[in-house]
Amino acid sequence: MEHAELNGRIDQLAVTVPLDELSLRRLKKRRLALRDQIAALETVNEPDEPA
């Protein structure tokens, strides 16, 4: 859910004028960190061998 919220905030910030590049970069970096956490959790939850 937080990842989706960040997507929405990034989209909103990208269309505002003047563009706040620093905030946009921070949000994108946070979104990437969340994506990495999600991928790590999915890897942990997957079984080692197919059933």
mmCIF file of the N, C-alpha and C atoms, coordinates in Angstrom:
data_MODEL
# 
_entry.id   MODEL 
# 
loop_
_atom_site.group_PDB 
_atom_site.id 
_atom_site.type_symbol 
_atom_site.label_atom_id 
_atom_site.label_alt_id 
_atom_site.label_comp_id 
_atom_site.label_asym_id 
_atom_site.label_entity_id 
_atom_site.label_seq_id 
_atom_site.pdbx_PDB_ins_code 
_atom_site.Cartn_x 
_atom_site.Cartn_y 
_atom_site.Cartn_z 
_atom_site.occupancy 
_atom_site.B_iso_or_equiv 
_atom_site.pdbx_formal_charge 
_atom_site.auth_seq_id 
_atom_site.auth_comp_id 
_atom_site.auth_asym_id 
_atom_site.auth_atom_id 
_atom_site.pdbx_PDB_model_num 
ATOM 1   N N  . MET A 1 1  ? 0.824  -1.193  0.000   1.00 0.00 ? 1  MET A N  1 
ATOM 2   C CA . MET A 1 1  ? 0.000  0.000   0.000   1.00 0.00 ? 1  MET A CA 1 
ATOM 3   C C  . MET A 1 1  ? 0.868  1.258   0.000   1.00 0.00 ? 1  MET A C  1 
ATOM 4   N N  . GLU A 1 2  ? 1.942  1.210   0.768   1.00 0.00 ? 2  GLU A N  1 
ATOM 5   C CA . GLU A 1 2  ? 2.819  2.380   0.814   1.00 0.00 ? 2  GLU A CA 1 
ATOM 6   C C  . GLU A 1 2  ? 3.466  2.627   -0.550  1.00 0.00 ? 2  GLU A C  1 
ATOM 7   N N  . HIS A 1 3  ? 3.794  1.540   -1.250  1.00 0.00 ? 3  HIS A N  1 
ATOM 8   C CA . HIS A 1 3  ? 4.386  1.648   -2.579  1.00 0.00 ? 3  HIS A CA 1 
ATOM 9   C C  . HIS A 1 3  ? 3.400  2.335   -3.531  1.00 0.00 ? 3  HIS A C  1 
ATOM 10  N N  . ALA A 1 4  ? 2.136  1.956   -3.466  1.00 0.00 ? 4  ALA A N  1 
ATOM 11  C CA . ALA A 1 4  ? 1.118  2.572   -4.316  1.00 0.00 ? 4  ALA A CA 1 
ATOM 12  C C  . ALA A 1 4  ? 0.927  4.047   -3.964  1.00 0.00 ? 4  ALA A C  1 
ATOM 13  N N  . GLU A 1 5  ? 0.971  4.371   -2.676  1.00 0.00 ? 5  GLU A N  1 
ATOM 14  C CA . GLU A 1 5  ? 0.858  5.763   -2.256  1.00 0.00 ? 5  GLU A CA 1 
ATOM 15  C C  . GLU A 1 5  ? 2.009  6.586   -2.811  1.00 0.00 ? 5  GLU A C  1 
ATOM 16  N N  . LEU A 1 6  ? 3.214  6.020   -2.762  1.00 0.00 ? 6  LEU A N  1 
ATOM 17  C CA . LEU A 1 6  ? 4.369  6.733   -3.300  1.00 0.00 ? 6  LEU A CA 1 
ATOM 18  C C  . LEU A 1 6  ? 4.220  6.960   -4.793  1.00 0.00 ? 6  LEU A C  1 
ATOM 19  N N  . ASN A 1 7  ? 3.709  5.971   -5.508  1.00 0.00 ? 7  ASN A N  1 
ATOM 20  C CA . ASN A 1 7  ? 3.475  6.147   -6.944  1.00 0.00 ? 7  ASN A CA 1 
ATOM 21  C C  . ASN A 1 7  ? 2.549  7.329   -7.189  1.00 0.00 ? 7  ASN A C  1 
ATOM 22  N N  . GLY A 1 8  ? 1.484  7.421   -6.423  1.00 0.00 ? 8  GLY A N  1 
ATOM 23  C CA . GLY A 1 8  ? 0.540  8.516   -6.564  1.00 0.00 ? 8  GLY A CA 1 
ATOM 24  C C  . GLY A 1 8  ? 1.173  9.862   -6.254  1.00 0.00 ? 8  GLY A C  1 
ATOM 25  N N  . ARG A 1 9  ? 1.958  9.926   -5.186  1.00 0.00 ? 9  ARG A N  1 
ATOM 26  C CA . ARG A 1 9  ? 2.612  11.181  -4.812  1.00 0.00 ? 9  ARG A CA 1 
ATOM 27  C C  . ARG A 1 9  ? 3.645  11.590  -5.857  1.00 0.00 ? 9  ARG A C  1 
ATOM 28  N N  . ILE A 1 10 ? 4.359  10.613  -6.413  1.00 0.00 ? 10 ILE A N  1 
ATOM 29  C CA . ILE A 1 10 ? 5.347  10.914  -7.448  1.00 0.00 ? 10 ILE A CA 1 
ATOM 30  C C  . ILE A 1 10 ? 4.653  11.455  -8.687  1.00 0.00 ? 10 ILE A C  1 
ATOM 31  N N  . ASP A 1 11 ? 3.542  10.830  -9.063  1.00 0.00 ? 11 ASP A N  1 
ATOM 32  C CA . ASP A 1 11 ? 2.784  11.314  -10.220 1.00 0.00 ? 11 ASP A CA 1 
ATOM 33  C C  . ASP A 1 11 ? 2.292  12.747  -10.004 1.00 0.00 ? 11 ASP A C  1 
ATOM 34  N N  . GLN A 1 12 ? 1.774  13.032  -8.806  1.00 0.00 ? 12 GLN A N  1 
ATOM 35  C CA . GLN A 1 12 ? 1.291  14.376  -8.509  1.00 0.00 ? 12 GLN A CA 1 
ATOM 36  C C  . GLN A 1 12 ? 2.421  15.390  -8.543  1.00 0.00 ? 12 GLN A C  1 
ATOM 37  N N  . LEU A 1 13 ? 3.557  15.033  -7.964  1.00 0.00 ? 13 LEU A N  1 
ATOM 38  C CA . LEU A 1 13 ? 4.683  15.947  -7.898  1.00 0.00 ? 13 LEU A CA 1 
ATOM 39  C C  . LEU A 1 13 ? 5.271  16.200  -9.280  1.00 0.00 ? 13 LEU A C  1 
ATOM 40  N N  . ALA A 1 14 ? 5.202  15.200  -10.149 1.00 0.00 ? 14 ALA A N  1 
ATOM 41  C CA . ALA A 1 14 ? 5.778  15.325  -11.483 1.00 0.00 ? 14 ALA A CA 1 
ATOM 42  C C  . ALA A 1 14 ? 5.008  16.327  -12.345 1.00 0.00 ? 14 ALA A C  1 
ATOM 43  N N  . VAL A 1 15 ? 3.735  16.557  -12.049 1.00 0.00 ? 15 VAL A N  1 
ATOM 44  C CA . VAL A 1 15 ? 2.942  17.480  -12.874 1.00 0.00 ? 15 VAL A CA 1 
ATOM 45  C C  . VAL A 1 15 ? 2.839  18.878  -12.264 1.00 0.00 ? 15 VAL A C  1 
ATOM 46  N N  . THR A 1 16 ? 3.350  19.069  -11.056 1.00 0.00 ? 16 THR A N  1 
ATOM 47  C CA . THR A 1 16 ? 3.286  20.395  -10.447 1.00 0.00 ? 16 THR A CA 1 
ATOM 48  C C  . THR A 1 16 ? 4.372  21.287  -11.022 1.00 0.00 ? 16 THR A C  1 
ATOM 49  N N  . VAL A 1 17 ? 4.050  22.556  -11.080 1.00 0.00 ? 17 VAL A N  1 
ATOM 50  C CA . VAL A 1 17 ? 5.008  23.535  -11.591 1.00 0.00 ? 17 VAL A CA 1 
ATOM 51  C C  . VAL A 1 17 ? 5.212  24.559  -10.490 1.00 0.00 ? 17 VAL A C  1 
ATOM 52  N N  . PRO A 1 18 ? 6.380  24.916  -10.086 1.00 0.00 ? 18 PRO A N  1 
ATOM 53  C CA . PRO A 1 18 ? 7.656  24.390  -10.570 1.00 0.00 ? 18 PRO A CA 1 
ATOM 54  C C  . PRO A 1 18 ? 7.920  22.988  -10.003 1.00 0.00 ? 18 PRO A C  1 
ATOM 55  N N  . LEU A 1 19 ? 8.648  22.229  -10.758 1.00 0.00 ? 19 LEU A N  1 
ATOM 56  C CA . LEU A 1 19 ? 8.963  20.859  -10.404 1.00 0.00 ? 19 LEU A CA 1 
ATOM 57  C C  . LEU A 1 19 ? 9.970  20.832  -9.260  1.00 0.00 ? 19 LEU A C  1 
ATOM 58  N N  . ASP A 1 20 ? 9.649  20.093  -8.207  1.00 0.00 ? 20 ASP A N  1 
ATOM 59  C CA . ASP A 1 20 ? 10.533 19.977  -7.047  1.00 0.00 ? 20 ASP A CA 1 
ATOM 60  C C  . ASP A 1 20 ? 11.403 18.736  -7.234  1.00 0.00 ? 20 ASP A C  1 
ATOM 61  N N  . GLU A 1 21 ? 12.543 18.912  -7.888  1.00 0.00 ? 21 GLU A N  1 
ATOM 62  C CA . GLU A 1 21 ? 13.416 17.791  -8.250  1.00 0.00 ? 21 GLU A CA 1 
ATOM 63  C C  . GLU A 1 21 ? 13.915 17.035  -7.028  1.00 0.00 ? 21 GLU A C  1 
ATOM 64  N N  . LEU A 1 22 ? 14.274 17.734  -5.963  1.00 0.00 ? 22 LEU A N  1 
ATOM 65  C CA . LEU A 1 22 ? 14.812 17.079  -4.778  1.00 0.00 ? 22 LEU A CA 1 
ATOM 66  C C  . LEU A 1 22 ? 13.772 16.166  -4.138  1.00 0.00 ? 22 LEU A C  1 
ATOM 67  N N  . SER A 1 23 ? 12.573 16.658  -3.966  1.00 0.00 ? 23 SER A N  1 
ATOM 68  C CA . SER A 1 23 ? 11.506 15.842  -3.384  1.00 0.00 ? 23 SER A CA 1 
ATOM 69  C C  . SER A 1 23 ? 11.181 14.654  -4.274  1.00 0.00 ? 23 SER A C  1 
ATOM 70  N N  . LEU A 1 24 ? 11.170 14.886  -5.581  1.00 0.00 ? 24 LEU A N  1 
ATOM 71  C CA . LEU A 1 24 ? 10.879 13.814  -6.523  1.00 0.00 ? 24 LEU A CA 1 
ATOM 72  C C  . LEU A 1 24 ? 11.938 12.718  -6.430  1.00 0.00 ? 24 LEU A C  1 
ATOM 73  N N  . ARG A 1 25 ? 13.205 13.097  -6.362  1.00 0.00 ? 25 ARG A N  1 
ATOM 74  C CA . ARG A 1 25 ? 14.282 12.106  -6.242  1.00 0.00 ? 25 ARG A CA 1 
ATOM 75  C C  . ARG A 1 25 ? 14.185 11.345  -4.935  1.00 0.00 ? 25 ARG A C  1 
ATOM 76  N N  . ARG A 1 26 ? 13.845 12.028  -3.845  1.00 0.00 ? 26 ARG A N  1 
ATOM 77  C CA . ARG A 1 26 ? 13.710 11.360  -2.535  1.00 0.00 ? 26 ARG A CA 1 
ATOM 78  C C  . ARG A 1 26 ? 12.577 10.340  -2.561  1.00 0.00 ? 26 ARG A C  1 
ATOM 79  N N  . LEU A 1 27 ? 11.440 10.720  -3.136  1.00 0.00 ? 27 LEU A N  1 
ATOM 80  C CA . LEU A 1 27 ? 10.309 9.799   -3.216  1.00 0.00 ? 27 LEU A CA 1 
ATOM 81  C C  . LEU A 1 27 ? 10.641 8.584   -4.076  1.00 0.00 ? 27 LEU A C  1 
ATOM 82  N N  . LYS A 1 28 ? 11.318 8.810   -5.190  1.00 0.00 ? 28 LYS A N  1 
ATOM 83  C CA . LYS A 1 28 ? 11.682 7.695   -6.061  1.00 0.00 ? 28 LYS A CA 1 
ATOM 84  C C  . LYS A 1 28 ? 12.670 6.758   -5.375  1.00 0.00 ? 28 LYS A C  1 
ATOM 85  N N  . LYS A 1 29 ? 13.593 7.320   -4.610  1.00 0.00 ? 29 LYS A N  1 
ATOM 86  C CA . LYS A 1 29 ? 14.557 6.503   -3.881  1.00 0.00 ? 29 LYS A CA 1 
ATOM 87  C C  . LYS A 1 29 ? 13.851 5.667   -2.818  1.00 0.00 ? 29 LYS A C  1 
ATOM 88  N N  . ARG A 1 30 ? 12.888 6.272   -2.128  1.00 0.00 ? 30 ARG A N  1 
ATOM 89  C CA . ARG A 1 30 ? 12.114 5.552   -1.104  1.00 0.00 ? 30 ARG A CA 1 
ATOM 90  C C  . ARG A 1 30 ? 11.277 4.451   -1.738  1.00 0.00 ? 30 ARG A C  1 
ATOM 91  N N  . ARG A 1 31 ? 10.690 4.742   -2.909  1.00 0.00 ? 31 ARG A N  1 
ATOM 92  C CA . ARG A 1 31 ? 9.896  3.740   -3.626  1.00 0.00 ? 31 ARG A CA 1 
ATOM 93  C C  . ARG A 1 31 ? 10.774 2.558   -4.035  1.00 0.00 ? 31 ARG A C  1 
ATOM 94  N N  . LEU A 1 32 ? 11.978 2.838   -4.502  1.00 0.00 ? 32 LEU A N  1 
ATOM 95  C CA . LEU A 1 32 ? 12.899 1.775   -4.889  1.00 0.00 ? 32 LEU A CA 1 
ATOM 96  C C  . LEU A 1 32 ? 13.295 0.921   -3.687  1.00 0.00 ? 32 LEU A C  1 
ATOM 97  N N  . ALA A 1 33 ? 13.521 1.550   -2.542  1.00 0.00 ? 33 ALA A N  1 
ATOM 98  C CA . ALA A 1 33 ? 13.857 0.801   -1.331  1.00 0.00 ? 33 ALA A CA 1 
ATOM 99  C C  . ALA A 1 33 ? 12.699 -0.108  -0.926  1.00 0.00 ? 33 ALA A C  1 
ATOM 100 N N  . LEU A 1 34 ? 11.481 0.392   -1.031  1.00 0.00 ? 34 LEU A N  1 
ATOM 101 C CA . LEU A 1 34 ? 10.310 -0.435  -0.709  1.00 0.00 ? 34 LEU A CA 1 
ATOM 102 C C  . LEU A 1 34 ? 10.184 -1.604  -1.677  1.00 0.00 ? 34 LEU A C  1 
ATOM 103 N N  . ARG A 1 35 ? 10.449 -1.350  -2.959  1.00 0.00 ? 35 ARG A N  1 
ATOM 104 C CA . ARG A 1 35 ? 10.386 -2.410  -3.959  1.00 0.00 ? 35 ARG A CA 1 
ATOM 105 C C  . ARG A 1 35 ? 11.408 -3.497  -3.639  1.00 0.00 ? 35 ARG A C  1 
ATOM 106 N N  . ASP A 1 36 ? 12.600 -3.085  -3.197  1.00 0.00 ? 36 ASP A N  1 
ATOM 107 C CA . ASP A 1 36 ? 13.629 -4.055  -2.808  1.00 0.00 ? 36 ASP A CA 1 
ATOM 108 C C  . ASP A 1 36 ? 13.200 -4.864  -1.589  1.00 0.00 ? 36 ASP A C  1 
ATOM 109 N N  . GLN A 1 37 ? 12.566 -4.213  -0.621  1.00 0.00 ? 37 GLN A N  1 
ATOM 110 C CA . GLN A 1 37 ? 12.080 -4.915  0.565   1.00 0.00 ? 37 GLN A CA 1 
ATOM 111 C C  . GLN A 1 37 ? 11.008 -5.925  0.184   1.00 0.00 ? 37 GLN A C  1 
ATOM 112 N N  . ILE A 1 38 ? 10.108 -5.537  -0.705  1.00 0.00 ? 38 ILE A N  1 
ATOM 113 C CA . ILE A 1 38 ? 9.045  -6.436  -1.152  1.00 0.00 ? 38 ILE A CA 1 
ATOM 114 C C  . ILE A 1 38 ? 9.653  -7.654  -1.841  1.00 0.00 ? 38 ILE A C  1 
ATOM 115 N N  . ALA A 1 39 ? 10.632 -7.431  -2.708  1.00 0.00 ? 39 ALA A N  1 
ATOM 116 C CA . ALA A 1 39 ? 11.280 -8.534  -3.416  1.00 0.00 ? 39 ALA A CA 1 
ATOM 117 C C  . ALA A 1 39 ? 11.985 -9.466  -2.441  1.00 0.00 ? 39 ALA A C  1 
ATOM 118 N N  . ALA A 1 40 ? 12.637 -8.903  -1.427  1.00 0.00 ? 40 ALA A N  1 
ATOM 119 C CA . ALA A 1 40 ? 13.322 -9.730  -0.437  1.00 0.00 ? 40 ALA A CA 1 
ATOM 120 C C  . ALA A 1 40 ? 12.326 -10.578 0.348   1.00 0.00 ? 40 ALA A C  1 
ATOM 121 N N  . LEU A 1 41 ? 11.200 -9.998  0.722   1.00 0.00 ? 41 LEU A N  1 
ATOM 122 C CA . LEU A 1 41 ? 10.181 -10.747 1.453   1.00 0.00 ? 41 LEU A CA 1 
ATOM 123 C C  . LEU A 1 41 ? 9.581  -11.857 0.592   1.00 0.00 ? 41 LEU A C  1 
ATOM 124 N N  . GLU A 1 42 ? 9.368  -11.578 -0.680  1.00 0.00 ? 42 GLU A N  1 
ATOM 125 C CA . GLU A 1 42 ? 8.832  -12.601 -1.571  1.00 0.00 ? 42 GLU A CA 1 
ATOM 126 C C  . GLU A 1 42 ? 9.815  -13.755 -1.724  1.00 0.00 ? 42 GLU A C  1 
ATOM 127 N N  . THR A 1 43 ? 11.104 -13.452 -1.773  1.00 0.00 ? 43 THR A N  1 
ATOM 128 C CA . THR A 1 43 ? 12.133 -14.486 -1.897  1.00 0.00 ? 43 THR A CA 1 
ATOM 129 C C  . THR A 1 43 ? 12.159 -15.367 -0.662  1.00 0.00 ? 43 THR A C  1 
ATOM 130 N N  . VAL A 1 44 ? 12.015 -14.767 0.509   1.00 0.00 ? 44 VAL A N  1 
ATOM 131 C CA . VAL A 1 44 ? 12.023 -15.520 1.761   1.00 0.00 ? 44 VAL A CA 1 
ATOM 132 C C  . VAL A 1 44 ? 10.815 -16.443 1.838   1.00 0.00 ? 44 VAL A C  1 
ATOM 133 N N  . ASN A 1 45 ? 9.690  -15.989 1.346   1.00 0.00 ? 45 ASN A N  1 
ATOM 134 C CA . ASN A 1 45 ? 8.455  -16.756 1.445   1.00 0.00 ? 45 ASN A CA 1 
ATOM 135 C C  . ASN A 1 45 ? 8.312  -17.852 0.407   1.00 0.00 ? 45 ASN A C  1 
ATOM 136 N N  . GLU A 1 46 ? 9.152  -17.838 -0.623  1.00 0.00 ? 46 GLU A N  1 
ATOM 137 C CA . GLU A 1 46 ? 9.075  -18.877 -1.643  1.00 0.00 ? 46 GLU A CA 1 
ATOM 138 C C  . GLU A 1 46 ? 9.764  -20.150 -1.167  1.00 0.00 ? 46 GLU A C  1 
ATOM 139 N N  . PRO A 1 47 ? 9.178  -21.320 -1.432  1.00 0.00 ? 47 PRO A N  1 
ATOM 140 C CA . PRO A 1 47 ? 9.845  -22.559 -1.031  1.00 0.00 ? 47 PRO A CA 1 
ATOM 141 C C  . PRO A 1 47 ? 11.083 -22.797 -1.911  1.00 0.00 ? 47 PRO A C  1 
ATOM 142 N N  . ASP A 1 48 ? 12.047 -23.547 -1.353  1.00 0.00 ? 48 ASP A N  1 
ATOM 143 C CA . ASP A 1 48 ? 13.284 -23.822 -2.082  1.00 0.00 ? 48 ASP A CA 1 
ATOM 144 C C  . ASP A 1 48 ? 13.051 -24.759 -3.264  1.00 0.00 ? 48 ASP A C  1 
ATOM 145 N N  . GLU A 1 49 ? 12.153 -25.726 -3.085  1.00 0.00 ? 49 GLU A N  1 
ATOM 146 C CA . GLU A 1 49 ? 11.884 -26.702 -4.131  1.00 0.00 ? 49 GLU A CA 1 
ATOM 147 C C  . GLU A 1 49 ? 10.427 -26.595 -4.575  1.00 0.00 ? 49 GLU A C  1 
ATOM 148 N N  . PRO A 1 50 ? 10.178 -26.775 -5.853  1.00 0.00 ? 50 PRO A N  1 
ATOM 149 C CA . PRO A 1 50 ? 8.784  -26.752 -6.305  1.00 0.00 ? 50 PRO A CA 1 
ATOM 150 C C  . PRO A 1 50 ? 8.017  -27.938 -5.737  1.00 0.00 ? 50 PRO A C  1 
ATOM 151 N N  . ALA A 1 51 ? 6.780  -27.733 -5.453  1.00 0.00 ? 51 ALA A N  1 
ATOM 152 C CA . ALA A 1 51 ? 5.949  -28.791 -4.867  1.00 0.00 ? 51 ALA A CA 1 
ATOM 153 C C  . ALA A 1 51 ? 5.522  -29.809 -5.889  1.00 0.00 ? 51 ALA A C  1 
# 
